[in-house]
C-alpha cells in the first residue's frame, strides 16, 4: 500500500479507497487502516494531504500526455464518458453531504452570491452566476486576476457569499480575494481539486471537485455538475422565489417576442 502511495503521488488525491484497493489488489478496509497507521484520522485526510503536495504540470506537457492516451480519436467520446463517470463517483466520496449542506446554508442566508474564477474557470463562474440569477438569487461573477480584479473586489460586501473556483495552487489574486472576504465579513465556499489552505485563511467550507486525471489536460465536467447541483439546491430551499423569477423571465421574454410565451427555463 505504502509503495503504491509513494509511486502514485498526487494522483491518489483523485482516487477513491475502492480504486486504490483495486489497483493494489487489496480491500477497502486495508486502505483505510493504512491511512490510520500513517497517522491520519482517516482515508479522506490522507487523500487531502497527498493532493496538497501536488505541483502544477505545464499545460503543454499535460496536453501531450492526454493526446498520447487517446487510443482511437473516433472512440474518444465513449472513453471520456467512462472517465467522467468515474470522476463523478469519486466526487460523491470527496464531498460529504454535511459539507454540501453547509454550502447550501451559506448560499441561502447570503443576500448576494459571487462566483470567482479566471481563465477557463471564468466561464464556469459566469455560468454559476447566470443560473443563480435565473433562479431568483442575486449573483455576479469575479473573473479578473489583474488590476481589473481590484475594481471587482470593491463590490464584495459584508454578508455576501463567495464561491471561489481555485485549482492547482493558491494564486496571488485568490489570496487577495480571501483577504478581502475576511476584511468585509463575506463567507467563502472554496471549490478546488487539491489546494490545501493553512489555518490563516478563513473559509467556511471546502468542496473537492476534480479536474480530470492528475497531470492530464484539465476537464471541468465535475465542476459543472457541482455548480448545477448548488443552483438546484438553492432553488429548492427557496422555491417561491425561484418560481417567481422564472415566471418573470417568461413575461420578459414574451414582451421581447411581442406575444405570450411559455418556454422551458
C-alpha positions in Angstrom: 0.0 0.0 0.0 2.7 2.5 1.0 4.8 1.7 -2.1 1.7 2.4 -4.2 1.1 5.7 -2.5 4.7 6.8 -2.9 4.7 5.8 -6.6 1.4 7.4 -7.4 1.9 10.7 -5.6 -0.7 13.4 -6.2 -2.8 11.0 -8.4 -4.0 9.4 -5.1 -5.8 12.7 -4.3 -8.4 12.0 -7.1 -8.9 8.3 -6.3 -11.4 6.6 -4.1 -10.5 3.9 -1.5 -12.0 1.3 -3.8 -9.9 2.4 -6.8 -6.7 2.2 -4.7 -7.7 -1.1 -3.3 -8.3 -2.5 -6.8 -5.0 -1.1 -8.1 -3.1 -2.7 -5.2 -5.1 -5.9 -5.1 -6.4 -5.5 -1.5 -9.5 -4.4 0.3 -11.1 -1.0 1.0 -10.6 -1.7 4.7 -6.9 -2.2 4.2 -6.6 1.2 2.5 -8.4 2.8 5.4 -6.3 1.0 8.0 -3.1 2.1 6.2 -4.2 5.7 6.3 -4.7 5.5 10.0 -1.5 3.7 10.6 0.3 6.6 8.8 -1.1 9.0 11.4 -4.2 10.3 9.5 -7.7 10.4 11.0 -9.0 8.5 8.0 -8.6 7.9 4.3 -10.1 11.3 3.4 -7.4 13.2 5.4 -4.7 11.1 3.7 -6.1 11.9 0.3 -6.3 15.6 1.0 -2.7 15.6 2.3 -1.4 13.8 -0.8 -3.4 16.1 -3.1 -2.0 19.2 -1.4 1.6 18.1 -2.3 0.9 18.4 -6.0 2.7 20.8 -8.2 1.3 22.3 -11.4 2.4 20.4 -14.6 3.0 22.7 -17.6 -0.1 22.8 -19.8 1.8 21.7 -22.9 3.0 18.6 -21.0 -0.5 17.8 -19.8 -1.8 18.1 -23.3 0.9 15.9 -24.7 0.2 13.2 -22.1 -3.6 13.4 -22.8 -3.1 13.1 -26.5 -0.8 10.1 -26.1 -3.5 8.4 -24.0 -6.1 8.7 -26.9 -6.1 5.2 -28.4 -8.8 5.9 -31.0 -9.9 9.5 -31.7 -13.3 8.2 -33.0 -13.9 6.4 -29.8 -12.9 9.3 -27.5 -16.5 10.2 -26.7 -17.2 6.8 -25.1 -13.8 6.8 -23.4 -14.4 10.3 -22.0 -17.9 9.4 -20.8 -16.4 6.5 -18.9 -13.7 8.7 -17.3 -16.2 11.3 -16.3 -18.5 8.6 -14.8 -15.6 7.5 -12.5 -14.7 11.1 -11.7 -18.3 11.8 -10.6 -18.4 8.8 -8.4 -15.2 9.9 -6.8 -16.7 13.3 -6.2 -19.5 11.8 -4.2 -16.9 10.4 -1.8 -14.9 13.6 -1.7 -17.8 15.9 -0.9 -19.7 14.6 2.2 -23.4 15.6 2.4 -22.6 17.6 5.5 -20.2 19.9 3.6 -22.6 20.3 0.7 -25.4 21.1 3.2 -23.1 23.8 4.8 -22.5 25.3 1.4 -26.3 25.4 0.8 -26.9 27.2 4.1 -24.3 29.8 3.4 -25.9 30.5 0.0 -29.4 30.6 1.5 -28.6 33.3 4.1 -26.5 35.4 1.8 -28.2 38.4 0.1 -25.7 38.2 -2.8 -23.5 35.4 -4.2 -20.3 36.0 -6.0 -18.7 33.3 -8.3 -14.9 33.7 -8.7 -12.8 32.2 -11.4 -10.2 33.2 -14.0 -9.1 31.6 -17.3 -11.4 28.7 -18.2 -13.0 28.9 -14.7 -14.2 32.4 -15.6 -16.7 30.8 -17.9 -17.8 28.5 -15.1 -18.1 31.4 -12.7 -20.3 33.2 -15.2 -22.4 30.2 -15.7 -22.9 29.8 -12.0 -23.9 33.4 -11.6 -26.2 33.1 -14.6 -28.1 30.1 -13.1 -28.4 31.7 -9.7 -29.9 34.9 -11.2 -32.3 33.0 -13.4 -33.5 31.1 -10.3 -34.0 34.3 -8.3 -30.7 34.7 -6.4 -28.8 38.0 -6.8 -25.4 36.9 -8.2 -22.4 38.1 -10.1 -19.0 36.9 -11.3 -15.5 37.9 -10.4 -13.4 36.9 -13.4 -10.2 39.1 -13.4 -6.8 38.4 -12.0 -5.2 41.7 -12.8 -5.9 45.3 -11.9 -9.5 45.0 -13.1 -10.0 42.5 -10.3 -9.4 45.2 -7.8 -12.4 47.1 -9.2 -14.5 43.9 -8.9 -13.5 43.4 -5.3 -15.0 46.8 -4.3 -18.4 45.2 -4.8 -17.8 42.4 -2.3 -19.7 43.4 0.9 -20.4 42.2 4.3 -22.8 39.2 4.4 -22.1 38.3 0.8 -21.1 34.7 -0.1 -18.2 34.0 -2.5 -17.9 30.7 -4.3 -14.2 30.5 -5.3 -13.1 28.2 -8.1 -9.4 27.7 -7.5 -7.2 24.9 -8.8 -3.6 23.8 -8.8 -2.2 26.3 -6.3 -3.2 29.4 -4.3 -2.6 32.2 -6.8 -2.0 35.8 -5.7 -5.4 37.1 -6.9 -7.1 34.4 -4.8 -5.1 35.4 -1.7 -6.2 39.0 -2.2 -9.8 37.8 -2.6 -9.7 35.8 0.6 -8.2 38.7 2.4 -11.0 41.0 1.1 -13.6 38.5 2.2 -12.2 38.4 5.7 -11.9 42.1 5.8 -15.6 42.8 4.9 -17.1 39.7 6.5 -18.0 37.6 3.5 -18.4 33.8 3.8 -16.3 31.7 1.4 -17.1 28.4 -0.3 -13.8 27.1 -1.7 -14.1 24.8 -4.7 -10.8 23.1 -5.6 -9.2 19.9 -6.8 -6.3 19.9 -4.4 -5.5 23.4 -3.0 -4.9 22.9 0.7 -5.4 26.1 2.8 -3.5 26.8 6.0 -5.3 28.0 9.1 -4.6 31.6 8.3 -7.2 31.5 5.5 -10.7 31.5 7.0 -13.1 29.8 4.7 -16.5 28.4 5.6 -16.4 25.2 3.6 -14.2 23.4 1.1 -15.7 21.4 -1.7 -13.3 19.0 -3.5 -14.1 18.9 -7.2 -11.5 17.3 -9.5 -10.4 18.4 -12.9 -10.0 15.1 -14.6 -6.9 12.9 -14.3 -3.9 14.2 -12.4 -1.3 15.7 -14.7 -3.5 15.5 -17.8 -5.4 18.1 -19.8 -8.0 19.7 -17.4 -11.7 18.7 -17.5 -14.4 20.8 -15.8 -17.2 18.3 -16.2 -17.5 17.5 -12.5 -17.4 21.2 -11.5 -20.3 21.9 -13.9 -22.3 19.1 -12.2 -21.4 20.7 -8.8 -22.5 24.2 -10.0 -25.8 22.9 -11.3 -26.4 20.9 -8.0 -25.8 24.1 -6.0 -28.2 26.0 -8.2 -31.0 23.5 -7.9 -30.4 23.1 -4.2 -30.6 26.9 -3.8 -33.9 26.9 -5.7 -35.3 24.0 -3.7 -34.5 25.9 -0.5 -36.4 29.0 -1.8 -38.9 27.6 -4.2 -41.3 30.5 -4.2 -38.5 32.9 -5.1 -37.2 30.6 -7.9 -40.7 30.1 -9.3 -41.4 33.8 -9.3 -38.1 34.6 -11.1 -38.8 32.0 -13.8 -42.3 33.4 -14.3 -40.9 36.9 -14.6 -38.3 35.6 -17.1 -41.1 34.2 -19.3 -43.0 37.5 -19.0 -40.0 39.5 -20.2 -39.4 37.0 -23.0 -43.0 37.5 -24.1 -42.6 41.2 -24.2 -39.4 40.9 -26.3 -41.2 38.4 -28.7 -44.4 40.6 -28.8 -46.6 37.6 -27.8 -47.1 35.4 -24.8 -44.5 32.7 -24.3 -44.3 29.7 -22.1 -40.8 28.2 -22.5 -38.5 26.0 -20.5 -36.2 27.9 -18.3 
